[in-house]
């Protein structure tokens, strides 16, 4: 049998995570929100299976830029000479763990290596790698073809368009 303190904690938690309203974000708002954070997850194919890596990013217009270093798994998914690029997805979110309010954005598109030395130098000054790695000398540009986003707000549950 639950004591009063435990019962109240359960009730408080239920109130804190009461039903949320989920609304779809338009492309412009989804990309704007993506630009407000620097951490996301890139989804790519490795050995014919889906793989996910946390990475930091920045926005260059509507494109997502991810910094790479030699020897990294991500550096091997797109050859510098691969003009077509490879299809990837990129996801970032900010969702409060207590209130369950926030947003999530997913972009899907072609990732191509950035090869222009000027662009690489510019991105290197704006992206701060998480690890101390001497070979941070490459970047991926993800050009979003498909952009989806969801906003979670307090209110009645359901999906609004």
Steps between C-alpha positions, in 0.01 A plus 500: 500500500631844408555759766359852464831655393548243224139538383536881489827470306328278243209746472740796466686316225175427317406868521844604374469268202131557436399460137698713260392657176717410204511743208689465176758768431537652157835480322610853587428464872654152515826622344501806728470278807774272369726803489443570871685186613839352420445133580320246287515147368593400147345185357689327220559157352797295618550150356144513362354566846377823660749670732464808720769729641466806722677798343509874530380716215440849375264642244628657178186650354264202489783245487625302799880492535662219699874502569699180444844370579712252306446144606146560624221274379316802361802608297486170314134518397557767236810497285639847420439432130141377545309789343162331545544458874312252717157519658505568874259621763582750771297540819518748783260578780444685822247324721481573870524169689266620774223674305539317167466833322730588211565422137664249266623559145616248238659594169565247227716571200828444323825540693803612304851568619600865515818529298547875465793602728341840576172343609682240709702771677184704562312202645799401713482838675128459574481131593656394826591130501413304812816300493859611471586354162783637287346391169180706499530599139182405320133580508171369365234723353150358530260668260152432638252366247245396761452696823257388769451636847271459796430740787375360831303744713277474806138431415284226374665210322486455126673604181415834349605612158 
